[in-house]
Amino acid sequence: MVVRRDLGELFEMEMKHSVGAVLDAHVAMIGSPSMWRPWREEGIDPLLPYLNTGTLLVDVDRWNDEHMTPRILKYLETYDLPCVDQDAINLVLRGGFDRLRPAYNSMPYHIMKLLRTVDLVESLEDIDEAITDPFVVHFHRSFLGKPWTIGSTHPARSLWRSIAHQCDPKWRKELDWFNLARGVAAKYAKMSVLDERAYSMANLRLVKG
């Protein structure tokens, strides 16, 4: 993840829940059919919002008061969850979290036309901000590949690589055959078609001040 803008607004935010987070760009609702989750077994409304754990704003005192950690661990012990801790947190919260704007966790699926479902619940303006001027860029696993790998097609890969070069000029890109093959297959299947605005991400830079 790359933090490119000041996060001061988050620390000044008045929270109503123990957690604040951005809706997952691909799985906007806990019952989204792309992966199995035990919403039916647990009697959970499948239309409840589903967060992505890339950026979490946590009220630590409330988290502890609500015994969040043992409750999350219980779900991890009970089910084989596809997104592991992220699924467990969502099962515990059941939609009870403070919604952060998408720009605080700009994900690959925000910029992939066919796999973005969050359009159903986010405004066009907020999605535009997540793509063109995000606070945080989250390079999670996707058909676009990680920015440190050969063959990555994420349009903001140069942002990550420029920071990596500052930290270690000798860093080298890795070869990940499996995810490279996934990316090529997705491209030919037209699953990774980008939103036109995504190409502007190639020019993203850190915002100072």
C-alpha positions as CSV (number, residue, x, y, z in Angstrom):
1,M,0.0,0.0,0.0
2,V,1.2,3.5,-0.7
3,V,-0.1,6.5,1.3
4,R,0.2,9.5,-1.0
5,R,-2.0,12.1,0.8
6,D,-2.3,13.4,4.4
7,L,-4.5,11.1,6.5
8,G,-5.2,13.8,9.2
9,E,-8.9,13.8,8.3
10,L,-9.3,10.3,9.5
11,F,-7.8,11.0,12.9
12,E,-10.2,13.9,13.4
13,M,-13.2,11.8,12.4
14,E,-15.9,11.1,15.0
15,M,-16.5,7.3,15.0
16,K,-19.8,5.6,15.7
17,H,-18.3,2.1,15.6
18,S,-15.2,0.3,16.6
19,V,-14.0,0.1,13.0
20,G,-14.0,2.5,10.0
21,A,-13.2,1.1,6.5
22,V,-13.9,1.3,2.8
23,L,-16.4,-0.9,1.1
24,D,-14.7,-3.7,-0.9
25,A,-14.8,-2.6,-4.6
26,H,-15.5,-6.1,-5.8
27,V,-17.5,-7.6,-2.9
28,A,-19.6,-4.6,-1.9
29,M,-22.2,-6.8,0.0
30,I,-21.5,-9.7,2.3
31,G,-23.6,-12.0,0.2
32,S,-21.9,-11.2,-3.1
33,P,-21.7,-14.5,-5.1
34,S,-18.1,-14.4,-6.2
35,M,-17.0,-16.4,-3.1
36,W,-18.8,-18.5,-0.5
37,R,-19.3,-16.9,2.9
38,P,-21.5,-18.3,5.7
39,W,-24.0,-15.5,5.7
40,R,-26.9,-18.0,5.4
41,E,-25.5,-20.3,8.1
42,E,-25.1,-17.3,10.4
43,G,-28.4,-15.7,9.7
44,I,-26.8,-12.6,8.2
45,D,-28.6,-10.3,5.8
46,P,-26.7,-10.8,2.5
47,L,-27.2,-7.2,1.5
48,L,-25.2,-5.8,4.4
49,P,-22.1,-3.8,3.4
50,Y,-18.7,-5.7,3.3
51,L,-15.5,-3.9,4.1
52,N,-12.0,-4.3,2.8
53,T,-9.3,-4.5,5.4
54,G,-6.7,-2.6,3.4
55,T,-7.3,0.5,5.4
56,L,-8.8,0.1,8.9
57,L,-9.5,3.0,11.3
58,V,-9.8,1.4,14.7
59,D,-11.1,2.7,18.0
60,V,-8.9,0.5,20.1
61,D,-10.8,1.0,23.4
62,R,-14.1,0.2,21.8
63,W,-12.5,-2.7,19.9
64,N,-11.4,-4.2,23.2
65,D,-14.7,-3.4,25.0
66,E,-16.5,-5.3,22.3
67,H,-14.1,-8.3,22.5
68,M,-13.5,-8.1,18.8
69,T,-10.3,-10.2,18.7
70,P,-11.7,-13.4,20.3
71,R,-14.9,-13.1,18.3
72,I,-12.9,-12.8,15.1
73,L,-10.8,-15.8,16.0
74,K,-13.9,-17.9,16.7
75,Y,-15.0,-17.4,13.1
76,L,-11.6,-18.3,11.9
77,E,-11.7,-21.5,13.9
78,T,-15.2,-22.4,12.7
79,Y,-15.0,-21.8,9.0
80,D,-12.6,-22.1,6.1
81,L,-13.0,-18.5,4.9
82,P,-11.8,-17.5,1.4
83,C,-10.6,-14.0,2.6
84,V,-9.6,-15.3,6.0
85,D,-9.4,-12.4,8.5
86,Q,-11.3,-10.0,6.3
87,D,-14.2,-12.3,6.1
88,A,-14.1,-13.0,9.9
89,I,-14.1,-9.2,10.7
90,N,-17.1,-8.7,8.4
91,L,-19.0,-11.6,10.0
92,V,-18.5,-10.1,13.4
93,L,-19.3,-6.5,12.4
94,R,-22.3,-7.5,10.2
95,G,-22.3,-4.1,8.4
96,G,-21.7,-2.1,11.6
97,F,-18.7,0.0,10.6
98,D,-18.1,3.6,9.7
99,R,-17.9,4.0,6.0
100,L,-14.8,5.8,4.7
101,R,-14.6,7.3,1.2
102,P,-13.2,4.9,-1.4
103,A,-10.2,7.2,-1.9
104,Y,-8.8,6.0,1.5
105,N,-8.4,2.5,0.0
106,S,-8.2,2.6,-3.8
107,M,-8.2,-1.0,-5.0
108,P,-7.5,-2.7,-8.3
109,Y,-11.2,-3.5,-8.6
110,H,-12.1,0.2,-8.5
111,I,-10.4,0.6,-11.8
112,M,-11.6,-2.7,-13.4
113,K,-14.8,-2.2,-15.3
114,L,-16.3,-5.7,-15.2
115,L,-15.4,-6.6,-11.6
116,R,-16.4,-3.4,-9.8
117,T,-19.7,-3.9,-8.0
118,V,-19.4,-0.9,-5.6
119,D,-21.1,1.3,-8.2
120,L,-24.3,0.1,-6.7
121,V,-23.6,1.9,-3.4
122,E,-21.0,4.5,-3.9
123,S,-21.4,7.9,-5.7
124,L,-19.8,8.6,-9.0
125,E,-17.8,11.4,-7.4
126,D,-16.4,9.2,-4.7
127,I,-15.3,6.5,-7.2
128,D,-13.7,9.2,-9.4
129,E,-11.7,10.4,-6.4
130,A,-10.6,6.9,-5.6
131,I,-9.3,6.5,-9.2
132,T,-7.8,9.9,-9.9
133,D,-6.7,11.3,-6.6
134,P,-6.6,8.6,-3.9
135,F,-5.2,9.0,-0.4
136,V,-4.1,5.3,-0.3
137,V,-3.4,3.0,-3.2
138,H,-3.8,-0.6,-2.3
139,F,-2.0,-3.1,-4.6
140,H,-3.9,-6.2,-3.4
141,R,-3.8,-9.4,-5.4
142,S,-5.7,-9.0,-8.7
143,F,-5.4,-9.8,-12.4
144,L,-3.2,-6.6,-12.7
145,G,-0.4,-8.1,-10.7
146,K,1.7,-6.7,-7.9
147,P,3.8,-3.6,-8.8
148,W,7.1,-5.3,-7.9
149,T,6.5,-8.2,-10.4
150,I,7.4,-8.5,-14.0
151,G,4.3,-8.1,-16.2
152,S,2.3,-6.0,-13.7
153,T,-0.2,-3.9,-15.6
154,H,-1.5,-1.8,-12.7
155,P,-1.5,1.7,-14.0
156,A,0.0,3.1,-10.7
157,R,2.9,0.6,-10.6
158,S,5.4,3.4,-11.3
159,L,4.3,5.1,-8.0
160,W,5.3,2.1,-6.0
161,R,8.4,1.5,-8.0
162,S,9.6,5.1,-7.6
163,I,9.4,4.7,-3.8
164,A,11.1,1.3,-3.8
165,H,13.9,2.8,-5.8
166,Q,14.3,5.6,-3.2
167,C,14.5,3.0,-0.4
168,D,16.8,0.6,-2.2
169,P,18.2,1.5,-5.7
170,K,19.3,-2.1,-6.1
171,W,15.8,-3.6,-5.9
172,R,14.8,-5.8,-8.8
173,K,11.4,-6.9,-10.1
174,E,10.3,-10.5,-9.3
175,L,8.9,-13.1,-11.7
176,D,5.6,-14.6,-10.5
177,W,4.7,-17.1,-13.2
178,F,1.3,-18.1,-11.7
179,N,-0.1,-14.5,-11.4
180,L,1.5,-13.5,-14.7
181,A,-0.4,-16.3,-16.4
182,R,-3.6,-15.3,-14.6
183,G,-3.1,-11.8,-15.8
184,V,-2.6,-12.8,-19.4
185,A,-5.6,-15.1,-19.3
186,A,-7.8,-12.4,-17.8
187,K,-6.7,-9.9,-20.5
188,Y,-7.7,-12.3,-23.3
189,A,-11.0,-13.0,-21.5
190,K,-11.5,-9.3,-21.3
191,M,-12.0,-9.5,-17.6
192,S,-9.4,-6.9,-16.7
193,V,-10.6,-4.0,-18.9
194,L,-9.8,-0.8,-17.2
195,D,-12.0,2.2,-16.5
196,E,-10.7,5.0,-18.8
197,R,-9.9,7.2,-15.8
198,A,-7.5,4.6,-14.5
199,Y,-4.8,5.5,-17.1
200,S,-4.3,8.8,-15.2
201,M,-2.9,6.8,-12.3
202,A,0.3,6.4,-14.2
203,N,1.0,10.1,-13.2
204,L,0.2,9.7,-9.5
205,R,2.8,11.1,-7.2
206,L,3.1,11.6,-3.4
207,V,1.4,14.8,-2.3
208,K,3.6,16.8,0.2
209,G,2.2,19.0,2.9
